[in-house]
Amino acid sequence: MSALLLAEQILNGLQFGVMLFLMAAGLTLIFGVMGLINLAHGSLYMIGAFAAAGVAAATGSFMLALMASLAAAAAAGAIIEVVVIRRLYARDHLDQVLATFALILILSEATRWAFGSFPLYLDVPDALSGPVVLPGGIEYPAYRLALIGIGLVVAVGLFLLIARTRIGMQIRAGEADREMIAALGVDIGRLYTLVFALGAALAGGAGALVGAIQSVQVGMGEPVLILAFVVIVIGGIGSVKGALVGAILVGLTDTLGRTLLPVLFGAFLDPSQATAVGSALASMSIYILMAIVLVLRPTGLFRVA
Amino acid sequence: MKLKTLLAAACVAAVGSAAMADGAKVGMITTLSGGGAGLGIDVRDGFLLAIKQSGRDDIEVVIEDDQRKPEVAVQLADKMIQSENVDVLTGIIWSNLAMAVVPAATAQGKFYLSPNAGPSALAGQGCHPNYFNVAWQNDNLHEAAGAYATQAGYKNSFILAPNYPAGQDALTGYKRFYEGELAGEIYTKLGQTDYAAEIAQIRASGADSVFFFLPGGMGISFLKQYADSGVDLPVVGPAFSFDQGILQAVGDAALGVVNTSQWNKDLDNPANVAFVEAFQAEYGRLPSLYASQGFDTANLLISALDAASVSDADGFRDALRAANFDSVRGDFAFGPNHHPIQDIYVREVIKEGDVFTNKIIGTGLENHSDAYAADCKM
């Protein structure tokens, strides 16, 4: 394997990782602040992608589509929080899992009812279509490069929001002691709705961004949801920094595992066996990573106290 | 007076029993919700169109949604066999669901007509006299793709498929008829949505062509990312990733891609011309491969019911085996293992106005059976 190919695969892993971060950030914030396990987070990702595909088909503008995905997912998130989730904070995790699982089914079938059973079309904007040549001669799709950039900008923005603003202070306080900040006069209900909508918007935006290079269809959120849970378990539940590090670790492990393991086994097995064993092991690689992290740091890499 | 009443009663009874003998109750288990719903809906719509066109009101179709879950499909099949008392089962899209349902159903004496799934296990040693596949054996379209690659003079293919039984069958099928070298062979994760790593390997491999089998959303993702990557090697695949239902979602990325199918909407035979027109009139969209398979399945059933009563199992089986119906694919016959012997065509993705669709450009394999027929003893 050449150095060039390896560099390209590292970029691929990074891109996969930052997109996972957008999903995982919302999930970890919601869990950290409200103590809520939200299985319907993948549905918000799907809602974002469908909103983007709908608006892109109607207007032809990718920017508008992206805006629409953020708005639609945030609105859906706020409505879900007020109507359903609010009743679940005092309940135990099993009730939360059951209720949010029901939301997955309801939202999937509602989307299918509204948009039909066939996948929708959403393409990358013309300005970013096709490859660009990077220093060193790597030919890399411009859109994926843009995704890495957007993901990192969102990550920085989120850190600033949480570390430097009043809302961020309330979010951190909410994680630490929700009774106390309620007693200090912060409208905790409003704060919860806000955090939920923020997490939803991040997921929706990720859905739209990734939807352009994947398939916009019902059920697209669930595979990503599972990976996002792996990410927040690795990173430490409730920690945005952990979500970023975990997401990039998972992205790199998955991508490099897929490409390197078959090559590795090829050194001492015949090609078809090496492919079979290598790809079987590659699909387990991130779970092995999770297991190792949990053995060494049972609360994840950056667990918020 | 008494005699008259008796006669009338006898007549009613005779008419009633005749209707009972000729009609049938069909249980359709197919995927109508979730990500794979497009396929099941097309099979169902094609099937119901044929029943409607036949004008027969003595064929009752019970339709249930399997949600693409084997355990749900098994429960539905039990319910249909035990409490609904259906005569014939059909509808299953996915091979793993077919493996869960078909052997048990045929063992209980029910007929099963497959409108889609054709796992190799049911074509070879696991074949059954009451199991008929109206679509294809799973390997068929991939074999035709391999034959096409050989015809087109490709010498160094890069091949990939998901790591599950149908994916392994696909690569095996391709290699059975492809005579060149392999630049690389990859099994991806089932349900994988990001193919950047694989595309980078294709670019680095020095291949002259790419064969892939990635059904549903996986194929959409792969093609969009492939088109965006700047790799411009010719792509060959089975029809599943280039079907009417998903082509619109792939868009320009699919243009010019060569794919293999036993059916296309431009096949010039009277049955197909009428089918394409009637399907569009009824549902307002172009029919897909799956719709054509559903339509053929229903017409096979109707032709068999015309010839024999479903309660006469041997007669009905012979009538099914005769395949005496006008298939929308043109020539159609069953091989010894009750799987089709048919031509498999090579199609190219084109754009007609605003709609992406396929055009036949040649024939990959003629009168093609399958590799497992010899293992079938019945």
Interface residues (C-beta under 8 A of the other chain):
Chain A: M1 S2 L4 L5 E8 Q9 N12 G13 Q15 F16 S108 E109 R112 S117 F118 P119 L120 Y121 D123 V124 S129 G130 P131 E139 P141 Y143 R144 V210 A212 I213 Q214 S215 V216 Q217 V218 G219 M220 P223 V224 T255 R258 T259 P262 P271 S272 T275 A276 S279 A280 A282 S283
Chain B: S33 G34 G35 A37 G38 I41 N163 E185 I186 Y187 T188 K189 G191 T193 D194 A196 A197 E198 A200 Q201 R203 A204 G216 G217 M218 I220 S221 K224 Q225 D228 S229 G230 G245 I246 Q248 A249 V250 G251 D252
